[in-house]
């Protein structure tokens, strides 16, 4: 008799084999959300460091959008690299990334309204907490569409840099840069008076 075939005389283990969980639990989803939110706070630190370095118009028009779009979904990168089973679909990944952008936008707007701008008017407060927050949310969602295993492979040098994710990053960066340029031009020309 083959060594791998049990004989009829041997007792059969009636304990069912453990079944792999195919769906994350509600606790897993909450954990994924918390990690995405904490990652957004790392994005704030990255943006703050970038702003301290100066750079004139280069920072808000080029460097700012590149750095912010790259660092906002830090928590989602962690999930993709270390806990990919929590990212059940590309849409869910993008939603978590968008949530990171939402938190980033709220924190950034709070810093602008209460630290950078002395005596902000109602217009700038409303603008910062609506349009600006929406911008960060949408751009981060777009970036999230490109966060997948291929991005991790890119970071590890297994595939060309940002292969498969590049268009999402470039789209989000372009939207963010055009937004920054538009708001700056409209503010400098007094077209928008946020008082």
N, C-alpha and C positions, 0 to 999 in steps of 0.2 A: 504494500500500500504506500502511496505517496506520503511523505512526511508532512506535507501541508494540508492534506485532507484529513479532517477529524474522523475517527472511527465511531461507529455507532455505540460502542461501549463507553466512550468518554462522555462525561456530563457536558451539557451545552449551557453556556452562560446565557441566562435569560435577560440579563441587564441590557437594555438597548444602548447602542453606541451613541455617544454624545452627538447631537446634531449641531452643525455650525449655524450660528445666528446669521441670518441673511439680512435682517433689518436692524439697524441701530435702535436702541430703546429711546424713550423720551429723554431719559437722563443723558444719553449720548448726544442728542440734539442740543440740549441745554449746554452741555460742555462745549460743543462746537461753537455755539453762539458766544459763550463767555470768552473762549480763546480768540474768536474774531474781534470781540470788543477790546480785549486787552491788547491785541495786536495793533489796533487803531491808536492806542495811547503811545506805543512805540513809534508810530508814524508821526505823532505830534512832536516827539523828541527829535526825530530825524529832520523834520521841517524847521524846527527851532534852531538846530545846529546849522542848517543850511542858511538860514536867515542871518545868523550872527556873522557869517563869513563875508557878508556884503556882496558886492558884485554889480552894483548899479542896476541898469535895466536888464542885464543878462539874467539876473535871479528871477524876477517875476515873470519874464516872458519865455525863458528857456529852461533854466536850471530848476526853478520852483516846480513847474508842472512835471518835469521828468522825475525829480526826487519824490515829490508828494505822491504821484501815481505809483511809484515803485514801492514806497514804504507803507502806505495806508493799509494794504491787506497783509501785513506781516503775520498776523495770526492765522490767516488762511493759508499762507505759505507753509507755516508750521504744520497745520492740519494735513495738507497735501503730502508733506514729506514724512511725517511721523504717524499720522492717524488717518490715512486715506479712506478707510472704511466708513468714516463719519461723513464724508463728502459723497452722498448718494447719487448725485447727478450734477451735470455741469451747471444747470439752472440753480440748484441749491448752493453750489460753490459761488456762483456769481451773486446770489442773494446775500450770502455771508460777507462777501467782499463789499457789496453795496452797503450793508449794515456798518462795516468798518468805515466806509466813506461818510456815512451819516454821522457817526460819533466824531470822526475827525472834523467834519464841517461844523458841528455844534461847538466843539471845544475851541477850534480856531476862531469862530465867530465870537465866542465869549471873550477870548483873549483880545481880539481886535476891539470889541465894543467897550470892554471894561479896563483895558490896559493901554493899548496903542492910541486910541482916539479919545481926546479930551472933550468932554461934554458932547457926546454923540446925539444927533437929532433922531427923531422917530423914523425918518426915512432910511437912514443908514442902518438902524437897528433892524427894521423890517427887512431891508434888503439882505443884510448879513444872515439873518435867521431863516430866510426863505430861498432866495435865488442862489446864494453862495452854498448853503447846505445842500440844495438840490443838485448843484453842479458836482459837488464832491461825491454825493451818493450815486449819481448816474455814471460819472467817470469811473468810480471804483467798481460798479456793476460791470461795466464794459471790460475793465481789466480782469475781473473775475471770470469772464467767459474764456480767458486764455490760461487760467490757472488749472493745470492738469499734470498728469505724470510726465508728459513731454517737457513741461517747464522744468521739472525737477531733473530730468535727464539732461536738459540744456545746462542747468547750473552745475551738474556733475561732469560736463564736458563730453557726454555720450552722443549728443546731437549738436548741430550748430546752434549758436547763441540765439535764444528766443525763437527757435524753430517751431512754428505752429502757434506761437503766442504774440509774435511781433505786431501783427495788424491790430490786435486789441490794445496793446500798449500805445502804439502810435496814434490810434484813434482817440484814446482817452487823453493823451498828452496834447494832441492838436486841439481838441475841444477846450481843454483847460487853458492852453496858451492863448487861443483866440479870445476866450472869456477875459483873461487877465489884460490883454492888450486893449480890448474893447472898453472895459471898465476904466482903465487908466486914461485912455484917450477921451472918453466921455467926461471923466472927472476933471482932467486938465483943461478941457475946452469949456468947462462950466455948462455942458449940455445937461448933465445930471447934477442937480444940486440936492444933496442928501441932507436937508435940514428939516 
